Amino acid sequence: MSAGATSTAGPKRARPRLLPGLSVKDGLIRHPFDLEFGVRTSGLVAGRHLGAGRRNDRHVTAYYAVAPSVFQSILVRWRRCRPQAPIDAYTFVDLGAGMGRAMLLASAYPFRAVVGVELHPALARIGRKNLALWRAAARTRVPMRMRCCDAVEFVLPAGPCVAFLFNPFGAPVLRRLLRSWSQRLASHASWLDILYVNNEQENVLAREPGFTRLFRGQVRRSNADLVTDRTILRHQPGREYAATIWEDCSIYRWKGRE
Ligand SMILES: C[S@@+](CC[C@H](N)C(=O)[O-])C[C@H]1O[C@@H](n2cnc3c(N)ncnc32)[C@H](O)[C@@H]1O
């Protein structure tokens, strides 16, 4: 090729940089869930790396996907709480959906739809790819979509909803979210249950008028998930986070204000 000639391949597009915590050099170990299903939900991204230039950035906890066994156990608990409508009437909404692992797990149940809401564009982008792979592999027929926005701006879909929170944000965001839900639910009579895993801000929910606690307790990780999460978290630089056998969880139901 003579000097100055242009390549027919065209200019190379720079690969978007991975968030800290999502590359092998940051200690990333792929979760067996990803290896089994060919998706990408592994990794731990500390909250300080998840700034997206939005008002609630400073309240982000971290990105880490829920353990499949914990997800399945909280769903069992929820179904024991006698949902007010058949499960196929409910929309499952993951507030703080990350790369969508909880959404993929939820799509195994006959929900009316599965919706994810994720603040960080890079995580939402990976999540959308996962949903596309899931659909292409015909793993579900449940409609699924991922919205990239702040959970407090998201308007709950009409009809019964079950909201899933895996400790996504701090108390100020949770408080704002509950207030906006209360207002909406008071004017559009509907049903809402909240599944709160790793319920660090449990007090916020307990104090919010109109919500009643149906369950509070520890949900056990399977041994396989415990070994996996411990191995993954041992490899993170700085070792800020650790996996426990149990996740503190609660389930709340909107009962309405007196
Ligand atoms: C612990 S991860 C949970 C991921 C997912 N729910 C799962 O279980 O696989 C919490 C996620 O919440 C997101 N998040 C935090 N604050 C948010 C907000 N205000 N609105 C939407 N997403 C938020 C974070 O970016 C992070 O991806």
The ligand as a MOL file (V3000), in Angstrom:
LIG
                    3D

  0  0  0     0  0            999 V3000
M  V30 BEGIN CTAB
M  V30 COUNTS 27 29 0 0 0
M  V30 BEGIN ATOM
M  V30 1 C -27.1350 -3.6820 43.1350 0
M  V30 2 S -27.4170 -3.2530 41.4320 0 CHG=1
M  V30 3 C -28.7980 -4.3180 41.0760 0
M  V30 4 C -28.8370 -4.8590 39.6570 0
M  V30 5 C -30.0690 -5.6900 39.2910 0
M  V30 6 N -31.2630 -5.2670 39.9640 0
M  V30 7 C -29.8550 -7.1480 39.5570 0
M  V30 8 O -30.2670 -7.6130 40.6100 0
M  V30 9 O -29.2470 -7.8220 38.7340 0 CHG=-1
M  V30 10 C -28.1750 -1.6310 41.5950 0
M  V30 11 C -28.3430 -0.8560 40.3050 0
M  V30 12 O -29.1680 0.2860 40.5480 0
M  V30 13 C -28.7750 1.3350 39.6840 0
M  V30 14 N -29.3040 2.6130 40.2210 0
M  V30 15 C -28.8800 3.2910 41.3010 0
M  V30 16 N -29.5890 4.4250 41.4730 0
M  V30 17 C -30.5210 4.4560 40.4930 0
M  V30 18 C -31.5700 5.3380 40.1440 0
M  V30 19 N -31.7990 6.4660 40.8540 0
M  V30 20 N -32.3380 5.0600 39.0790 0
M  V30 21 C -32.1280 3.9230 38.3400 0
M  V30 22 N -31.1330 3.0400 38.6100 0
M  V30 23 C -30.3440 3.2880 39.6730 0
M  V30 24 C -27.2620 1.2310 39.7060 0
M  V30 25 O -26.6740 1.8900 38.5900 0
M  V30 26 C -27.0650 -0.2960 39.6880 0
M  V30 27 O -26.9430 -0.7710 38.3720 0
M  V30 END ATOM
M  V30 BEGIN BOND
M  V30 1 1 1 2
M  V30 2 1 2 3
M  V30 3 1 2 10
M  V30 4 1 3 4
M  V30 5 1 4 5
M  V30 6 1 5 6
M  V30 7 1 5 7
M  V30 8 2 7 8
M  V30 9 1 7 9
M  V30 10 1 10 11
M  V30 11 1 11 12
M  V30 12 1 11 26
M  V30 13 1 12 13
M  V30 14 1 13 14
M  V30 15 1 13 24
M  V30 16 1 14 15
M  V30 17 1 14 23
M  V30 18 2 15 16
M  V30 19 1 16 17
M  V30 20 1 17 18
M  V30 21 2 17 23
M  V30 22 1 18 19
M  V30 23 2 18 20
M  V30 24 1 20 21
M  V30 25 2 21 22
M  V30 26 1 22 23
M  V30 27 1 24 25
M  V30 28 1 24 26
M  V30 29 1 26 27
M  V30 END BOND
M  V30 END CTAB
M  END
